[in-house]
């Protein structure tokens, strides 16, 4: 049989053809995966920026609220020295009681 008359490819030719098809499929999958990763990366970056902006806005609101509450509390406390003294006295009593309670607990745990 003459080579020009041969109609079926040889095993070597089939092997090369399949190898080319596999390589093309892999390149196509890699390109698709890369596009998907880029798209997902952009989405994640946008989402992170949105969350950061939202949290930043909330922080400003909290700062403003806290500032207003602190000013109101300061005005109340500044205007009443007796309340401040009483608050300090109660805090000292509470701290002393907490220390006694800790000592008693240590005594019970021995």
DOVOTI-842560 format. One line per field, with one value per residue: residue number from 1; x, y, z of N, C-alpha, C in turn. Coordinates in Angstrom, 2 decimals. Layout:
pos = [NUM; ...] $
n_east = [X; ...] $
n_north = [Y; ...] $
n_up = [Z; ...] $
ca_east = [X; ...] $
ca_north = [Y; ...] $
ca_up = [Z; ...] $
c_east = [X; ...] $
c_north = [Y; ...] $
c_up = [Z; ...] $
//
This chain:
pos = [1; 2; 3; 4; 5; 6; 7; 8; 9; 10; 11; 12; 13; 14; 15; 16; 17; 18; 19; 20; 21; 22; 23; 24; 25; 26; 27; 28; 29; 30; 31; 32; 33; 34; 35; 36; 37; 38; 39; 40; 41; 42; 43; 44; 45; 46; 47; 48; 49; 50; 51; 52; 53; 54; 55; 56; 57; 58; 59; 60; 61; 62; 63; 64; 65; 66; 67; 68; 69; 70; 71; 72; 73; 74; 75; 76; 77; 78; 79; 80; 81; 82; 83; 84; 85; 86; 87; 88; 89; 90; 91; 92; 93; 94; 95; 96; 97; 98; 99; 100; 101; 102; 103; 104; 105; 106; 107; 108; 109; 110] $
n_east = [0.84; 0.54; 1.77; 0.28; -2.19; -3.16; -5.74; -6.47; -5.35; -2.11; -1.09; 0.69; 0.11; -2.55; -2.09; -0.63; -2.57; -4.61; -3.17; -2.79; -5.46; -6.10; -4.32; -5.28; -7.82; -7.11; -5.84; -8.02; -9.67; -8.01; -7.92; -10.62; -10.87; -9.08; -10.36; -12.67; -11.55; -10.45; -12.80; -14.17; -12.30; -12.37; -15.00; -14.86; -13.06; -14.55; -16.69; -15.36; -14.52; -17.00; -17.99; -16.05; -16.46; -19.05; -18.69; -16.96; -18.62; -20.45; -18.78; -18.24; -20.80; -21.16; -19.07; -19.99; -22.37; -21.41; -19.81; -21.71; -23.17; -21.18; -20.64; -23.09; -23.15; -20.86; -21.63; -23.72; -22.35; -20.37; -21.86; -22.72; -21.13; -21.48; -22.70; -20.59; -18.75; -20.20; -20.45; -17.76; -17.32; -19.12; -17.98; -15.50; -16.36; -17.56; -15.33; -13.82; -15.56; -15.61; -12.96; -12.94; -14.79; -13.37; -11.27; -12.68; -13.62; -11.23; -10.57; -12.60; -12.04; -9.80] $
n_north = [-1.18; 2.18; 5.27; 7.54; 6.51; 5.75; 5.99; 6.03; 7.49; 7.08; 5.51; 7.19; 9.67; 9.97; 10.10; 12.51; 14.28; 13.99; 14.88; 17.55; 18.42; 18.03; 19.83; 22.26; 22.29; 22.46; 24.96; 26.55; 26.11; 27.17; 29.85; 30.51; 30.03; 31.97; 34.34; 34.14; 34.23; 36.82; 38.33; 37.60; 38.51; 41.28; 41.75; 41.04; 42.98; 45.32; 44.81; 44.75; 47.41; 48.67; 47.71; 48.72; 51.48; 51.68; 50.91; 52.90; 55.12; 54.44; 54.54; 57.25; 58.18; 56.95; 58.15; 60.80; 60.50; 59.45; 61.56; 63.58; 62.42; 62.26; 64.96; 65.80; 64.27; 65.23; 67.88; 67.50; 66.32; 68.21; 70.31; 69.52; 69.03; 67.58; 65.25; 64.15; 63.65; 61.80; 59.75; 59.00; 58.07; 55.90; 54.29; 53.72; 52.29; 50.12; 48.99; 48.24; 46.37; 44.46; 43.60; 42.45; 40.38; 38.84; 37.98; 36.44; 34.43; 33.22; 32.15; 30.25; 28.52; 27.15] $
n_up = [0.00; -0.80; 0.59; -0.02; -0.51; 1.91; 4.26; 6.92; 9.98; 11.53; 14.63; 15.92; 14.73; 15.59; 18.32; 18.52; 17.59; 19.54; 21.74; 21.04; 21.06; 23.75; 24.92; 23.87; 25.04; 27.73; 27.75; 27.09; 29.33; 31.31; 30.53; 30.86; 33.62; 34.56; 33.72; 35.29; 37.86; 37.81; 37.54; 39.89; 41.74; 41.29; 42.05; 44.76; 45.67; 45.23; 46.95; 49.41; 49.53; 49.66; 52.10; 53.80; 53.44; 54.42; 57.10; 57.88; 57.69; 59.69; 61.88; 62.05; 62.65; 65.14; 66.56; 66.57; 68.01; 70.43; 71.20; 71.61; 73.71; 75.63; 76.03; 77.11; 79.44; 80.72; 81.14; 82.96; 85.12; 85.66; 86.56; 89.05; 91.78; 94.12; 93.25; 91.86; 93.90; 95.43; 93.55; 93.28; 95.89; 96.02; 94.05; 95.21; 97.46; 96.20; 94.91; 97.16; 98.31; 96.28; 96.39; 98.94; 98.49; 96.63; 98.23; 100.07; 98.38; 97.68; 100.10; 100.40; 98.32; 99.05] $
ca_east = [0.00; 1.28; 1.44; -0.74; -3.45; -3.54; -6.84; -6.55; -4.12; -1.33; -1.20; 1.50; -0.66; -3.68; -1.54; -0.31; -3.86; -5.24; -2.35; -3.11; -6.82; -6.04; -3.63; -6.20; -8.87; -6.51; -5.65; -9.34; -10.10; -7.18; -8.38; -11.92; -10.60; -8.45; -11.41; -13.54; -10.80; -10.38; -14.14; -14.43; -11.40; -12.91; -16.20; -14.44; -12.47; -15.66; -17.42; -14.54; -14.58; -18.34; -18.06; -15.18; -17.13; -20.19; -18.18; -16.41; -19.77; -21.00; -17.84; -18.46; -22.06; -20.92; -18.25; -20.84; -23.30; -20.63; -19.38; -22.87; -23.48; -20.12; -20.84; -24.25; -22.74; -19.92; -22.39; -24.43; -21.41; -19.69; -22.80; -23.10; -19.95; -21.90; -22.91; -19.27; -18.19; -20.98; -20.08; -16.43; -17.50; -19.73; -17.00; -14.51; -17.01; -17.73; -14.00; -13.45; -16.40; -15.14; -11.71; -13.32; -15.43; -12.30; -10.56; -13.54; -13.64; -9.95; -10.66; -13.47; -11.49; -8.64] $
ca_north = [0.00; 3.42; 6.24; 8.45; 5.81; 5.48; 6.86; 6.09; 8.01; 6.14; 5.70; 8.37; 10.84; 10.08; 10.54; 13.93; 14.99; 14.02; 15.73; 18.94; 18.71; 18.13; 21.09; 23.35; 22.28; 22.96; 26.40; 27.17; 26.08; 28.11; 31.19; 30.68; 30.15; 33.28; 35.35; 34.00; 34.74; 38.28; 38.86; 37.41; 39.40; 42.64; 41.78; 41.03; 44.29; 46.28; 44.49; 45.19; 48.88; 49.05; 47.42; 49.69; 52.77; 51.62; 50.90; 54.23; 55.99; 54.09; 55.01; 58.69; 58.35; 56.57; 59.21; 61.96; 60.14; 59.35; 62.91; 64.28; 61.84; 62.65; 66.37; 65.89; 63.70; 66.18; 69.03; 67.10; 66.09; 69.46; 71.17; 69.00; 68.49; 66.61; 63.99; 63.59; 63.12; 60.61; 58.72; 58.51; 57.34; 54.62; 53.51; 53.23; 51.24; 48.96; 48.39; 47.60; 45.18; 43.47; 43.05; 41.54; 39.20; 38.02; 37.35; 35.39; 33.34; 32.51; 31.40; 29.10; 27.58; 26.42] $
ca_up = [0.00; -0.95; 1.65; -0.53; -0.50; 3.29; 4.66; 8.38; 10.58; 12.32; 16.08; 16.24; 14.30; 16.51; 19.61; 18.40; 17.45; 20.86; 22.60; 20.67; 21.53; 25.21; 25.24; 23.56; 26.06; 28.97; 27.59; 27.15; 30.74; 32.06; 30.18; 31.52; 35.05; 34.80; 33.61; 36.46; 39.01; 37.70; 37.82; 41.32; 42.46; 41.20; 42.88; 46.17; 45.98; 45.33; 48.16; 50.54; 49.57; 50.12; 53.54; 54.48; 53.41; 55.33; 58.47; 58.12; 57.95; 61.00; 62.90; 62.18; 63.38; 66.53; 67.17; 66.82; 69.08; 71.66; 71.56; 72.17; 75.01; 76.55; 76.37; 78.01; 80.72; 81.32; 81.62; 84.17; 86.21; 86.00; 87.27; 90.36; 92.44; 95.13; 92.55; 91.55; 95.14; 95.77; 92.57; 93.68; 97.13; 95.68; 93.29; 96.17; 98.25; 95.34; 94.73; 98.41; 98.45; 95.29; 96.92; 100.04; 97.91; 96.06; 99.35; 100.61; 97.41; 97.81; 101.35; 100.19; 97.33; 99.61] $
c_east = [0.88; 0.85; 0.36; -2.12; -3.98; -4.62; -6.94; -5.24; -3.41; -1.54; -0.44; 0.74; -1.87; -3.21; -1.24; -1.59; -4.55; -4.48; -2.65; -4.50; -6.84; -5.39; -4.54; -7.31; -8.33; -6.31; -6.98; -9.85; -9.31; -7.62; -9.72; -11.74; -10.00; -9.48; -12.32; -12.84; -10.70; -11.72; -14.46; -13.55; -11.90; -14.15; -15.83; -13.84; -13.56; -16.47; -16.66; -14.58; -15.94; -18.48; -17.23; -15.84; -18.30; -19.73; -17.60; -17.53; -20.38; -20.09; -18.03; -19.74; -21.88; -20.09; -19.10; -21.79; -22.56; -20.19; -20.52; -23.23; -22.43; -20.28; -22.00; -23.89; -21.79; -20.65; -23.14; -23.48; -20.69; -20.59; -23.09; -21.92; -20.32; -22.14; -21.56; -18.65; -18.90; -20.62; -18.72; -16.53; -18.09; -18.76; -15.95; -15.10; -17.18; -16.40; -13.57; -14.27; -15.95; -13.85; -12.02; -13.93; -14.38; -11.54; -11.38; -13.58; -12.36; -9.98; -11.51; -12.85; -10.32; -9.04] $
c_north = [1.23; 4.41; 7.20; 7.81; 5.56; 6.48; 6.99; 6.62; 6.93; 6.43; 6.95; 9.65; 11.06; 10.60; 12.03; 14.77; 15.10; 14.91; 17.20; 19.32; 18.87; 19.46; 22.29; 23.43; 22.83; 24.47; 27.13; 27.21; 27.08; 29.55; 31.49; 30.86; 31.51; 34.40; 35.33; 34.55; 36.26; 38.91; 38.76; 38.31; 40.84; 42.78; 41.86; 42.38; 45.34; 46.06; 44.98; 46.72; 49.34; 48.84; 48.43; 51.06; 52.79; 51.66; 52.26; 55.21; 55.72; 54.59; 56.51; 58.94; 58.02; 57.63; 60.42; 61.70; 60.10; 60.72; 63.69; 63.74; 62.24; 64.10; 66.53; 65.37; 64.65; 67.38; 68.69; 66.97; 67.38; 70.37; 70.70; 68.30; 67.45; 65.24; 63.33; 62.96; 61.83; 59.45; 58.13; 57.64; 55.95; 53.71; 52.92; 52.12; 49.96; 48.23; 47.66; 46.32; 44.10; 42.82; 42.07; 40.25; 38.27; 37.29; 36.22; 34.18; 32.53; 31.65; 30.16; 28.06; 26.79; 25.17] $
c_up = [0.00; 0.14; 1.22; -0.48; 0.91; 3.73; 6.17; 8.94; 11.40; 13.80; 16.52; 15.88; 15.22; 17.87; 19.59; 18.31; 18.81; 21.83; 22.31; 21.19; 23.04; 25.60; 24.97; 24.61; 27.38; 28.90; 27.68; 28.59; 31.57; 31.79; 30.87; 33.02; 35.39; 34.72; 34.84; 37.70; 38.99; 38.05; 39.31; 42.17; 42.45; 42.07; 44.36; 46.57; 46.13; 46.60; 49.39; 50.67; 50.09; 51.62; 54.31; 54.54; 54.38; 56.78; 58.84; 58.45; 59.31; 62.11; 63.13; 62.98; 64.86; 67.25; 67.50; 67.98; 70.41; 72.14; 72.20; 73.55; 76.04; 76.98; 77.35; 79.40; 81.45; 81.89; 82.91; 85.35; 86.64; 86.83; 88.68; 91.02; 93.48; 94.47; 92.24; 92.80; 95.53; 94.83; 92.92; 94.93; 96.86; 94.93; 94.23; 97.02; 97.44; 95.14; 95.99; 98.61; 97.49; 95.78; 98.06; 99.50; 97.30; 97.15; 99.94; 99.68; 97.53; 99.06; 101.17; 99.26; 97.88; 100.27] $
//
